[in-house]
Structures are given as structure tokens and as C-alpha cells.
Amino acid sequence: MSFRPDQSVVTSTAVNLRAAPGYLGATAPPVLTVMPKGAACTVTGAATLADGLTWWPVRVTLAD
């Protein structure tokens, strides 16, 4: 799967939004929120490979 910067995307399942790529180890980046299925976000840059997965930087608007 490939995305481009400024592309709008929607989650197809609930996903963890993390502060940085990665999820393994004692210093795994924290989960900022869990985005529900159908949540919209915008890709902001190129993908990064970490912990065997592809991570995309995104911008989201979260409710208070």
C-alpha cells in the first residue's frame, strides 16, 4: 500500500496512533490515542520501516 503527502485516508479498523514509528521494546513510542474504524487523517510525509511494519506520518484532529 502506498500513499502520497496530503492524501486523505480513512482507517479500516481501529489503530493505535503513536508518537513515532515502532512498537517493540522497553522504549516503544507511546500510544497517543486509539483511532476508531472510519477515522479520517491526512498523510504528511514518506513512510518509515520500523519493527517489521510500515509507518506513515499522519495529521489528525482529535476531539477534546
Secondary structure, DSSP 8 states (H G I E B T S, - for coil): ----TT-EEE-SS-EEEESSS---STT---EEEEE-TT-EEEE-S--EEETTEEE--EE-----
